[in-house]
Amino acid sequence: MRKVINSEKAPAAVGPFSQAIETNDLVFISGQLPIDKIDGQMKVGIEQQTIMCFKNLEFICEEAGVKLTNAVKVTVLLHDIADFTQVNEIYATYFEKPFPARVAYQVANLPLGALIEIDAIIAKESEC
């Protein structure tokens, strides 16, 4: 069984996909851009963009009744891999041991000119 998750606090999907899908004991959250739903604007700079991506992930987790700290897998897409260290420092404030599995890639471009996009797979209950 699949359930669509949609948070009014996070920006709407910018394409034909759901913010998140819940199936069995997992919530699959689509890539979140650093857009602030309140003003519809993208945050400026890698630090503020990273924080906004995490806020949007947390809004969707809240709607799904799960916690971001129960992430089992996270993907970070960066426009510039040189931002990796700064993003990693912010990333570390959102998780605790045992940390989720993760990959980080530099990509040629991101939607709407974003510097970062983050997606996550969340376990409904902490299994670690």
C-alpha positions in Angstrom: 0.0 0.0 0.0 1.3 3.4 -0.9 0.2 6.7 0.8 1.0 10.1 -0.6 2.4 12.6 1.9 2.0 16.3 1.3 2.9 19.0 3.7 1.4 22.4 3.3 4.5 23.9 5.1 6.9 22.7 2.4 6.9 24.0 -1.2 4.9 22.1 -3.8 6.7 19.7 -6.1 8.1 21.4 -9.2 7.2 18.5 -11.5 5.0 15.4 -11.8 6.0 13.8 -8.5 4.9 13.6 -4.9 6.6 15.3 -2.0 6.8 11.9 -0.4 5.4 8.4 -0.5 4.9 6.1 2.4 5.0 2.4 1.9 5.3 -0.4 4.4 7.7 1.0 7.1 9.5 3.6 5.0 8.8 7.2 3.9 10.6 8.2 0.6 11.0 12.0 0.5 11.6 13.6 -2.9 14.5 16.0 -3.3 13.8 19.2 -1.5 15.0 22.5 -2.8 15.9 25.5 -0.6 12.6 27.3 -1.3 10.8 29.0 1.6 7.1 28.2 1.3 6.2 31.4 3.2 7.6 33.8 0.6 8.1 31.4 -2.3 11.8 32.5 -2.6 14.9 30.5 -2.7 17.3 31.2 0.1 20.7 32.8 -0.8 24.1 31.1 -0.2 24.9 27.5 0.5 24.5 27.8 4.3 21.0 29.2 4.1 20.0 26.9 1.3 21.2 23.8 3.2 19.2 24.8 6.3 16.1 25.5 4.2 16.4 22.0 2.5 16.5 20.4 6.0 13.5 22.5 7.2 11.5 21.3 4.2 12.5 17.7 4.9 11.4 18.2 8.5 8.0 19.6 7.5 7.4 16.6 5.3 8.5 14.2 8.1 6.2 16.0 10.5 3.3 15.5 8.1 4.2 11.8 7.8 4.5 11.3 11.5 8.2 10.4 11.4 11.4 12.1 12.5 14.2 13.1 10.3 16.6 11.5 12.8 15.2 8.2 11.7 16.6 8.6 8.2 18.2 5.5 6.9 19.5 7.0 3.6 20.1 10.6 2.5 21.3 11.9 -0.9 22.9 15.4 -1.2 23.1 17.0 -4.6 25.5 19.9 -4.8 26.1 22.4 -7.6 29.7 22.7 -6.4 31.5 19.9 -4.4 33.7 22.6 -2.9 30.7 23.3 -0.6 30.9 19.8 0.8 32.7 20.7 4.0 30.3 23.5 4.9 27.2 21.4 4.0 28.7 18.5 6.1 29.0 20.7 9.2 25.3 21.7 8.9 24.3 18.1 8.0 25.9 16.9 11.2 23.6 19.1 13.4 20.5 17.3 12.0 21.5 13.7 12.8 23.0 11.6 15.6 24.6 8.2 15.8 23.9 5.9 14.1 24.1 8.2 11.2 22.1 7.4 8.0 23.8 6.1 5.0 24.6 8.9 2.6 25.9 9.9 -0.8 26.9 13.4 -2.0 27.3 14.3 -5.6 28.3 17.3 -7.6 25.8 17.8 -10.4 25.9 20.1 -13.5 22.7 21.9 -12.6 19.8 21.8 -10.1 16.2 22.9 -10.7 15.6 26.6 -10.4 19.3 27.3 -10.1 19.6 25.9 -6.6 23.0 25.2 -5.0 21.8 22.1 -3.2 19.0 19.5 -3.1 18.5 16.8 -0.5 16.3 13.7 -0.4 15.8 11.1 2.3 14.4 7.7 3.1 13.0 7.6 6.6 12.2 4.5 8.7 8.8 4.9 10.5 10.4 3.4 13.6 14.0 3.5 14.6 15.4 0.1 13.8 19.1 0.9 14.6 
